[in-house]
Amino acid sequence: MTLKDQRFFLELSEEIGNHPDKQEILADYEMHVFEMLQEESIDDQNLYSELVKRLGTPQEIAQIWKQETIITPKRTQWLFVIINAGIFIGGALLTLSYNIFHWNWAELIWENLINIPLIIMLLYIMFWGLIGYEIGKEFGHGGYRLMQKTFLFSIVPNILLMYLIIFKIIPYTWFQPLLSFRFIVVCIVFTAFLYPVSMVGYRWGKKVSV
């Protein structure tokens, strides 16, 4: 570490103050600067100004992290849990509307959706990637356990639905012509991919937050 980047990190450390994730924040920025210096050569005399240009002043960075503490992990966790539950509740209402009430608008939506099951699955996987990305971006290193807890809470409706279908508690005829052994296997495989995808999103968001 040169005198110029030492100055940058000393100022950053002072500005961050008693932030609960201070050491992790400094470590993330130090790693980012190290990788940057490995990729390109920056004159020592211009290093401090270059860091300020690319990362912001230590005061600006510290202000961002102080604002981050306003966003509580618990609120973020339950926001995503509620959104995921809302997706399933919406699907349940549509299923009931189509199979029990036979409303025309429900039939129209249903017939269009059953023609694009893979697209729906891909969009849902992207949603889980977005969950990880947002948590990584907002909480950085401190969001790892939050990501795990959010996943565990959010996955409950998925597991419950698979249980109800596999054990035929929900009539198979409600999901025809989609429901088949092959389709169930595909759903299980896609569900197994949700956690890895969310963690990839988390790591990406964490990297962007630096």
PyRosetta script that sets phi, psi and omega in degrees:
from pyrosetta import init, pose_from_sequence

init()
pose = pose_from_sequence("MTLKDQRFFLELSEEIGNHPDKQEILADYEMHVFEMLQEESIDDQNLYSELVKRLGTPQEIAQIWKQETIITPKRTQWLFVIINAGIFIGGALLTLSYNIFHWNWAELIWENLINIPLIIMLLYIMFWGLIGYEIGKEFGHGGYRLMQKTFLFSIVPNILLMYLIIFKIIPYTWFQPLLSFRFIVVCIVFTAFLYPVSMVGYRWGKKVSV")
pose.set_psi(1, 129.9)
pose.set_omega(1, -178.5)
pose.set_phi(2, -85.9)
pose.set_psi(2, 171.2)
pose.set_omega(2, 179.8)
pose.set_phi(3, -63.2)
pose.set_psi(3, -33.0)
pose.set_omega(3, -177.0)
pose.set_phi(4, -69.7)
pose.set_psi(4, -45.6)
pose.set_omega(4, 179.4)
pose.set_phi(5, -77.5)
pose.set_psi(5, -23.1)
pose.set_omega(5, 171.7)
pose.set_phi(6, -61.7)
pose.set_psi(6, -42.4)
pose.set_omega(6, 178.3)
pose.set_phi(7, -60.7)
pose.set_psi(7, -43.1)
pose.set_omega(7, -179.2)
pose.set_phi(8, -61.1)
pose.set_psi(8, -46.6)
pose.set_omega(8, -176.2)
pose.set_phi(9, -75.6)
pose.set_psi(9, -29.4)
pose.set_omega(9, 174.6)
pose.set_phi(10, -65.6)
pose.set_psi(10, -42.8)
pose.set_omega(10, 178.1)
pose.set_phi(11, -66.3)
pose.set_psi(11, -40.4)
pose.set_omega(11, 179.5)
pose.set_phi(12, -63.9)
pose.set_psi(12, -42.7)
pose.set_omega(12, 179.2)
pose.set_phi(13, -61.2)
pose.set_psi(13, -41.2)
pose.set_omega(13, -179.9)
pose.set_phi(14, -67.6)
pose.set_psi(14, -40.7)
pose.set_omega(14, -177.7)
pose.set_phi(15, -70.6)
pose.set_psi(15, -35.7)
pose.set_omega(15, -179.8)
pose.set_phi(16, -66.9)
pose.set_psi(16, -33.1)
pose.set_omega(16, 175.4)
pose.set_phi(17, 67.9)
pose.set_psi(17, -125.7)
pose.set_omega(17, -175.1)
pose.set_phi(18, -101.6)
pose.set_psi(18, 30.0)
pose.set_omega(18, 178.2)
pose.set_phi(19, -56.3)
pose.set_psi(19, 135.4)
pose.set_omega(19, -176.1)
pose.set_phi(20, -60.2)
pose.set_psi(20, -26.0)
pose.set_omega(20, -179.4)
pose.set_phi(21, -108.6)
pose.set_psi(21, 29.4)
pose.set_omega(21, -173.9)
pose.set_phi(22, -55.4)
pose.set_psi(22, -49.6)
pose.set_omega(22, -176.4)
pose.set_phi(23, -64.2)
pose.set_psi(23, -39.7)
pose.set_omega(23, 179.0)
pose.set_phi(24, -66.8)
pose.set_psi(24, -38.9)
pose.set_omega(24, 179.1)
pose.set_phi(25, -62.9)
pose.set_psi(25, -48.6)
pose.set_omega(25, 179.9)
pose.set_phi(26, -61.8)
pose.set_psi(26, -41.3)
pose.set_omega(26, -179.8)
pose.set_phi(27, -63.8)
pose.set_psi(27, -40.2)
pose.set_omega(27, 179.0)
pose.set_phi(28, -63.1)
pose.set_psi(28, -44.0)
pose.set_omega(28, -179.2)
pose.set_phi(29, -69.9)
pose.set_psi(29, -37.5)
pose.set_omega(29, 177.5)
pose.set_phi(30, -63.2)
pose.set_psi(30, -41.6)
pose.set_omega(30, 177.6)
pose.set_phi(31, -64.5)
pose.set_psi(31, -40.7)
pose.set_omega(31, 179.7)
pose.set_phi(32, -62.7)
pose.set_psi(32, -44.1)
pose.set_omega(32, 179.4)
pose.set_phi(33, -66.5)
pose.set_psi(33, -40.9)
pose.set_omega(33, 178.6)
pose.set_phi(34, -59.3)
pose.set_psi(34, -46.4)
pose.set_omega(34, 179.4)
pose.set_phi(35, -64.4)
pose.set_psi(35, -37.3)
pose.set_omega(35, 179.1)
pose.set_phi(36, -64.1)
pose.set_psi(36, -41.9)
pose.set_omega(36, -179.4)
pose.set_phi(37, -72.2)
pose.set_psi(37, -24.0)
pose.set_omega(37, 175.7)
pose.set_phi(38, -73.1)
pose.set_psi(38, -30.7)
pose.set_omega(38, -176.0)
pose.set_phi(39, -84.3)
pose.set_psi(39, -28.2)
pose.set_omega(39, -178.4)
pose.set_phi(40, -147.9)
pose.set_psi(40, 155.0)
pose.set_omega(40, -179.0)
pose.set_phi(41, -94.1)
pose.set_psi(41, 124.7)
pose.set_omega(41, 179.3)
pose.set_phi(42, -123.1)
pose.set_psi(42, 128.2)
pose.set_omega(42, -178.7)
pose.set_phi(43, -59.6)
pose.set_psi(43, 136.6)
pose.set_omega(43, -176.2)
pose.set_phi(44, -58.0)
pose.set_psi(44, -34.9)
pose.set_omega(44, -178.8)
pose.set_phi(45, -67.3)
pose.set_psi(45, -28.3)
pose.set_omega(45, -177.3)
pose.set_phi(46, -101.7)
pose.set_psi(46, 2.4)
pose.set_omega(46, -172.1)
pose.set_phi(47, -63.9)
pose.set_psi(47, -46.0)
pose.set_omega(47, -177.6)
pose.set_phi(48, -60.8)
pose.set_psi(48, -47.6)
pose.set_omega(48, -179.0)
pose.set_phi(49, -65.3)
pose.set_psi(49, -32.6)
pose.set_omega(49, 179.0)
pose.set_phi(50, -70.0)
pose.set_psi(50, -38.7)
pose.set_omega(50, 177.0)
pose.set_phi(51, -64.7)
pose.set_psi(51, -41.5)
pose.set_omega(51, 178.2)
pose.set_phi(52, -64.2)
pose.set_psi(52, -39.8)
pose.set_omega(52, -179.4)
pose.set_phi(53, -64.1)
pose.set_psi(53, -41.0)
pose.set_omega(53, -175.0)
pose.set_phi(54, -87.1)
pose.set_psi(54, -37.4)
pose.set_omega(54, -174.0)
pose.set_phi(55, -105.2)
pose.set_psi(55, -20.7)
pose.set_omega(55, -172.5)
pose.set_phi(56, 101.0)
pose.set_psi(56, 165.9)
pose.set_omega(56, 178.3)
pose.set_phi(57, -71.6)
pose.set_psi(57, 157.2)
pose.set_omega(57, 176.3)
pose.set_phi(58, -54.9)
pose.set_psi(58, -34.8)
pose.set_omega(58, 178.7)
pose.set_phi(59, -65.4)
pose.set_psi(59, -42.6)
pose.set_omega(59, -180.0)
pose.set_phi(60, -66.0)
pose.set_psi(60, -42.3)
pose.set_omega(60, 179.5)
pose.set_phi(61, -63.3)
pose.set_psi(61, -45.4)
pose.set_omega(61, -179.4)
pose.set_phi(62, -62.0)
pose.set_psi(62, -38.4)
pose.set_omega(62, -180.0)
pose.set_phi(63, -63.8)
pose.set_psi(63, -38.9)
pose.set_omega(63, 177.8)
pose.set_phi(64, -61.0)
pose.set_psi(64, -45.9)
pose.set_omega(64, -178.0)
pose.set_phi(65, -70.0)
pose.set_psi(65, -30.9)
pose.set_omega(65, 175.9)
pose.set_phi(66, -67.6)
pose.set_psi(66, -35.8)
pose.set_omega(66, 176.7)
pose.set_phi(67, -68.3)
pose.set_psi(67, -31.6)
pose.set_omega(67, -179.4)
pose.set_phi(68, -61.8)
pose.set_psi(68, -31.9)
pose.set_omega(68, -177.4)
pose.set_phi(69, -68.1)
pose.set_psi(69, -17.5)
pose.set_omega(69, 178.0)
pose.set_phi(70, -69.2)
pose.set_psi(70, -32.9)
pose.set_omega(70, 179.8)
pose.set_phi(71, -80.7)
pose.set_psi(71, 104.9)
pose.set_omega(71, -174.8)
pose.set_phi(72, -76.7)
pose.set_psi(72, 138.2)
pose.set_omega(72, 178.3)
pose.set_phi(73, -57.5)
pose.set_psi(73, -38.0)
pose.set_omega(73, -177.6)
pose.set_phi(74, -62.5)
pose.set_psi(74, -42.5)
pose.set_omega(74, -179.5)
pose.set_phi(75, -64.7)
pose.set_psi(75, -42.1)
pose.set_omega(75, 178.8)
pose.set_phi(76, -63.3)
pose.set_psi(76, -44.0)
pose.set_omega(76, -179.7)
pose.set_phi(77, -58.0)
pose.set_psi(77, -49.9)
pose.set_omega(77, -176.7)
pose.set_phi(78, -72.4)
pose.set_psi(78, -25.6)
pose.set_omega(78, 175.5)
pose.set_phi(79, -60.9)
pose.set_psi(79, -48.6)
pose.set_omega(79, -179.4)
pose.set_phi(80, -70.4)
pose.set_psi(80, -35.4)
pose.set_omega(80, 176.9)
pose.set_phi(81, -61.6)
pose.set_psi(81, -44.3)
pose.set_omega(81, -179.1)
pose.set_phi(82, -67.1)
pose.set_psi(82, -39.7)
pose.set_omega(82, 178.5)
pose.set_phi(83, -62.0)
pose.set_psi(83, -45.5)
pose.set_omega(83, -180.0)
pose.set_phi(84, -64.4)
pose.set_psi(84, -42.0)
pose.set_omega(84, 177.5)
pose.set_phi(85, -63.7)
pose.set_psi(85, -36.6)
pose.set_omega(85, 178.5)
pose.set_phi(86, -62.8)
pose.set_psi(86, -36.7)
pose.set_omega(86, 176.9)
pose.set_phi(87, -61.3)
pose.set_psi(87, -43.9)
pose.set_omega(87, -179.1)
pose.set_phi(88, -70.9)
pose.set_psi(88, -38.1)
pose.set_omega(88, 177.8)
pose.set_phi(89, -64.3)
pose.set_psi(89, -41.5)
pose.set_omega(89, 177.1)
pose.set_phi(90, -61.5)
pose.set_psi(90, -41.8)
pose.set_omega(90, 177.5)
pose.set_phi(91, -64.6)
pose.set_psi(91, -38.4)
pose.set_omega(91, 179.5)
pose.set_phi(92, -66.0)
pose.set_psi(92, -42.4)
pose.set_omega(92, 179.1)
pose.set_phi(93, -64.5)
pose.set_psi(93, -39.2)
pose.set_omega(93, 177.9)
pose.set_phi(94, -65.3)
pose.set_psi(94, -41.6)
pose.set_omega(94, 179.2)
pose.set_phi(95, -61.8)
pose.set_psi(95, -44.5)
pose.set_omega(95, 178.6)
pose.set_phi(96, -65.8)
pose.set_psi(96, -41.2)
pose.set_omega(96, -179.6)
pose.set_phi(97, -62.4)
pose.set_psi(97, -37.1)
pose.set_omega(97, -177.6)
pose.set_phi(98, -78.1)
pose.set_psi(98, -44.9)
pose.set_omega(98, -171.9)
pose.set_phi(99, -87.2)
pose.set_psi(99, -25.5)
pose.set_omega(99, -176.6)
pose.set_phi(100, -107.2)
pose.set_psi(100, -48.0)
pose.set_omega(100, -175.3)
pose.set_phi(101, -91.7)
pose.set_psi(101, -20.9)
pose.set_omega(101, 177.1)
pose.set_phi(102, 55.8)
pose.set_psi(102, 41.2)
pose.set_omega(102, 177.9)
pose.set_phi(103, -71.9)
pose.set_psi(103, 143.1)
pose.set_omega(103, -175.6)
pose.set_phi(104, -61.5)
pose.set_psi(104, -43.5)
pose.set_omega(104, -178.2)
pose.set_phi(105, -64.7)
pose.set_psi(105, -35.7)
pose.set_omega(105, 178.7)
pose.set_phi(106, -68.1)
pose.set_psi(106, -39.3)
pose.set_omega(106, 178.4)
pose.set_phi(107, -63.8)
pose.set_psi(107, -39.8)
pose.set_omega(107, 179.5)
pose.set_phi(108, -63.6)
pose.set_psi(108, -47.2)
pose.set_omega(108, 179.4)
pose.set_phi(109, -64.4)
pose.set_psi(109, -44.3)
pose.set_omega(109, -177.7)
pose.set_phi(110, -60.0)
pose.set_psi(110, -47.1)
pose.set_omega(110, -177.6)
pose.set_phi(111, -63.7)
pose.set_psi(111, -32.3)
pose.set_omega(111, 177.4)
pose.set_phi(112, -74.9)
pose.set_psi(112, -37.8)
pose.set_omega(112, -177.4)
pose.set_phi(113, -70.0)
pose.set_psi(113, -37.8)
pose.set_omega(113, -176.8)
pose.set_phi(114, -70.6)
pose.set_psi(114, -10.0)
pose.set_omega(114, 177.4)
pose.set_phi(115, -88.2)
pose.set_psi(115, -9.5)
pose.set_omega(115, -177.6)
pose.set_phi(116, -132.2)
pose.set_psi(116, 49.3)
pose.set_omega(116, -176.6)
pose.set_phi(117, -63.2)
pose.set_psi(117, -39.1)
pose.set_omega(117, -178.4)
pose.set_phi(118, -67.7)
pose.set_psi(118, -36.8)
pose.set_omega(118, 177.8)
pose.set_phi(119, -64.1)
pose.set_psi(119, -41.5)
pose.set_omega(119, 178.3)
pose.set_phi(120, -62.3)
pose.set_psi(120, -42.7)
pose.set_omega(120, 179.2)
pose.set_phi(121, -62.9)
pose.set_psi(121, -43.1)
pose.set_omega(121, 180.0)
pose.set_phi(122, -64.3)
pose.set_psi(122, -40.7)
pose.set_omega(122, 177.3)
pose.set_phi(123, -63.7)
pose.set_psi(123, -37.3)
pose.set_omega(123, 179.9)
pose.set_phi(124, -69.0)
pose.set_psi(124, -39.2)
pose.set_omega(124, 176.0)
pose.set_phi(125, -63.7)
pose.set_psi(125, -39.7)
pose.set_omega(125, 176.9)
pose.set_phi(126, -62.7)
pose.set_psi(126, -35.0)
pose.set_omega(126, 176.7)
pose.set_phi(127, -60.6)
pose.set_psi(127, -42.6)
pose.set_omega(127, 178.7)
pose.set_phi(128, -68.2)
pose.set_psi(128, -35.6)
pose.set_omega(128, 174.4)
pose.set_phi(129, -63.1)
pose.set_psi(129, -37.7)
pose.set_omega(129, 178.4)
pose.set_phi(130, -66.0)
pose.set_psi(130, -38.4)
pose.set_omega(130, 176.4)
pose.set_phi(131, -57.1)
pose.set_psi(131, -50.6)
pose.set_omega(131, 179.8)
pose.set_phi(132, -61.5)
pose.set_psi(132, -42.4)
pose.set_omega(132, -178.7)
pose.set_phi(133, -61.1)
pose.set_psi(133, -46.7)
pose.set_omega(133, -177.5)
pose.set_phi(134, -65.6)
pose.set_psi(134, -39.7)
pose.set_omega(134, 178.6)
pose.set_phi(135, -66.8)
pose.set_psi(135, -43.5)
pose.set_omega(135, 177.9)
pose.set_phi(136, -62.8)
pose.set_psi(136, -40.2)
pose.set_omega(136, -179.0)
pose.set_phi(137, -68.7)
pose.set_psi(137, -40.0)
pose.set_omega(137, -176.1)
pose.set_phi(138, -79.0)
pose.set_psi(138, -37.1)
pose.set_omega(138, -170.6)
pose.set_phi(139, -118.0)
pose.set_psi(139, -6.4)
pose.set_omega(139, 176.7)
pose.set_phi(140, 56.2)
pose.set_psi(140, -136.1)
pose.set_omega(140, -177.3)
pose.set_phi(141, -58.9)
pose.set_psi(141, -35.1)
pose.set_omega(141, -177.4)
pose.set_phi(142, -72.9)
pose.set_psi(142, -4.4)
pose.set_omega(142, -177.5)
pose.set_phi(143, -91.8)
pose.set_psi(143, 0.2)
pose.set_omega(143, -175.2)
pose.set_phi(144, -62.0)
pose.set_psi(144, -51.7)
pose.set_omega(144, -179.8)
pose.set_phi(145, -67.6)
pose.set_psi(145, -33.7)
pose.set_omega(145, 176.6)
pose.set_phi(146, -62.4)
pose.set_psi(146, -40.0)
pose.set_omega(146, 178.6)
pose.set_phi(147, -62.3)
pose.set_psi(147, -43.6)
pose.set_omega(147, 180.0)
pose.set_phi(148, -63.8)
pose.set_psi(148, -45.2)
pose.set_omega(148, -179.4)
pose.set_phi(149, -65.7)
pose.set_psi(149, -41.8)
pose.set_omega(149, 179.7)
pose.set_phi(150, -61.5)
pose.set_psi(150, -41.1)
pose.set_omega(150, 179.3)
pose.set_phi(151, -63.3)
pose.set_psi(151, -46.1)
pose.set_omega(151, -177.2)
pose.set_phi(152, -62.1)
pose.set_psi(152, -41.4)
pose.set_omega(152, 179.1)
pose.set_phi(153, -70.6)
pose.set_psi(153, -40.6)
pose.set_omega(153, -174.2)
pose.set_phi(154, -73.8)
pose.set_psi(154, -27.0)
pose.set_omega(154, -174.7)
pose.set_phi(155, -77.1)
pose.set_psi(155, -12.4)
pose.set_omega(155, -177.1)
pose.set_phi(156, -55.1)
pose.set_psi(156, -48.5)
pose.set_omega(156, 179.1)
pose.set_phi(157, -60.5)
pose.set_psi(157, -35.6)
pose.set_omega(157, 178.7)
pose.set_phi(158, -62.2)
pose.set_psi(158, -48.7)
pose.set_omega(158, -179.3)
pose.set_phi(159, -64.8)
pose.set_psi(159, -40.8)
pose.set_omega(159, -179.5)
pose.set_phi(160, -62.6)
pose.set_psi(160, -43.4)
pose.set_omega(160, 179.9)
pose.set_phi(161, -63.9)
pose.set_psi(161, -43.7)
pose.set_omega(161, 178.6)
pose.set_phi(162, -62.0)
pose.set_psi(162, -39.9)
pose.set_omega(162, 178.4)
pose.set_phi(163, -61.7)
pose.set_psi(163, -46.4)
pose.set_omega(163, -178.4)
pose.set_phi(164, -63.4)
pose.set_psi(164, -35.1)
pose.set_omega(164, -178.9)
pose.set_phi(165, -78.8)
pose.set_psi(165, -47.5)
pose.set_omega(165, -176.8)
pose.set_phi(166, -60.8)
pose.set_psi(166, -39.2)
pose.set_omega(166, -179.4)
pose.set_phi(167, -92.8)
pose.set_psi(167, 13.7)
pose.set_omega(167, 171.8)
pose.set_phi(168, 58.8)
pose.set_psi(168, 28.8)
pose.set_omega(168, 173.9)
pose.set_phi(169, -71.9)
pose.set_psi(169, -36.5)
pose.set_omega(169, 170.1)
pose.set_phi(170, -92.9)
pose.set_psi(170, 129.3)
pose.set_omega(170, -177.7)
pose.set_phi(171, -57.8)
pose.set_psi(171, 131.7)
pose.set_omega(171, 178.3)
pose.set_phi(172, -58.4)
pose.set_psi(172, -34.5)
pose.set_omega(172, -175.3)
pose.set_phi(173, -62.3)
pose.set_psi(173, -21.9)
pose.set_omega(173, 179.5)
pose.set_phi(174, -65.2)
pose.set_psi(174, -25.8)
pose.set_omega(174, -174.2)
pose.set_phi(175, -112.2)
pose.set_psi(175, 14.4)
pose.set_omega(175, 176.2)
pose.set_phi(176, -73.0)
pose.set_psi(176, 147.0)
pose.set_omega(176, 2.7)
pose.set_phi(177, -91.3)
pose.set_psi(177, 13.8)
pose.set_omega(177, -177.0)
pose.set_phi(178, -68.5)
pose.set_psi(178, -45.3)
pose.set_omega(178, -167.7)
pose.set_phi(179, -71.5)
pose.set_psi(179, 118.5)
pose.set_omega(179, 176.1)
pose.set_phi(180, -151.3)
pose.set_psi(180, 168.1)
pose.set_omega(180, 179.6)
pose.set_phi(181, -59.4)
pose.set_psi(181, -42.0)
pose.set_omega(181, -179.6)
pose.set_phi(182, -62.4)
pose.set_psi(182, -42.8)
pose.set_omega(182, -178.5)
pose.set_phi(183, -66.7)
pose.set_psi(183, -38.7)
pose.set_omega(183, 178.0)
pose.set_phi(184, -62.5)
pose.set_psi(184, -42.5)
pose.set_omega(184, 178.5)
pose.set_phi(185, -62.3)
pose.set_psi(185, -42.8)
pose.set_omega(185, 178.6)
pose.set_phi(186, -60.6)
pose.set_psi(186, -42.4)
pose.set_omega(186, 179.1)
pose.set_phi(187, -62.6)
pose.set_psi(187, -41.5)
pose.set_omega(187, 179.1)
pose.set_phi(188, -64.2)
pose.set_psi(188, -42.5)
pose.set_omega(188, 179.1)
pose.set_phi(189, -63.6)
pose.set_psi(189, -44.8)
pose.set_omega(189, 178.9)
pose.set_phi(190, -61.6)
pose.set_psi(190, -40.1)
pose.set_omega(190, 178.9)
pose.set_phi(191, -63.3)
pose.set_psi(191, -38.5)
pose.set_omega(191, 178.9)
pose.set_phi(192, -64.3)
pose.set_psi(192, -25.3)
pose.set_omega(192, -179.1)
pose.set_phi(193, -83.0)
pose.set_psi(193, -12.4)
pose.set_omega(193, -173.9)
pose.set_phi(194, -61.5)
pose.set_psi(194, -44.2)
pose.set_omega(194, -178.1)
pose.set_phi(195, -66.8)
pose.set_psi(195, -48.6)
pose.set_omega(195, 177.1)
pose.set_phi(196, -57.6)
pose.set_psi(196, -39.9)
pose.set_omega(196, -179.9)
pose.set_phi(197, -65.4)
pose.set_psi(197, -42.7)
pose.set_omega(197, 179.5)
pose.set_phi(198, -64.6)
pose.set_psi(198, -34.8)
pose.set_omega(198, 178.7)
pose.set_phi(199, -72.2)
pose.set_psi(199, -35.8)
pose.set_omega(199, 174.5)
pose.set_phi(200, -62.1)
pose.set_psi(200, -44.1)
pose.set_omega(200, 177.0)
pose.set_phi(201, -61.2)
pose.set_psi(201, -40.2)
pose.set_omega(201, 179.1)
pose.set_phi(202, -61.9)
pose.set_psi(202, -46.1)
pose.set_omega(202, -178.6)
pose.set_phi(203, -66.1)
pose.set_psi(203, -36.8)
pose.set_omega(203, 177.3)
pose.set_phi(204, -65.4)
pose.set_psi(204, -46.9)
pose.set_omega(204, 178.9)
pose.set_phi(205, -62.5)
pose.set_psi(205, -38.3)
pose.set_omega(205, 178.5)
pose.set_phi(206, -62.5)
pose.set_psi(206, -40.2)
pose.set_omega(206, 179.4)
pose.set_phi(207, -67.7)
pose.set_psi(207, -39.4)
pose.set_omega(207, 179.6)
pose.set_phi(208, -66.7)
pose.set_psi(208, -31.9)
pose.set_omega(208, -176.4)
pose.set_phi(209, -68.6)
pose.set_psi(209, -19.7)
pose.set_omega(209, -178.2)
pose.set_phi(210, -79.2)
pose.dump_pdb("model.pdb")
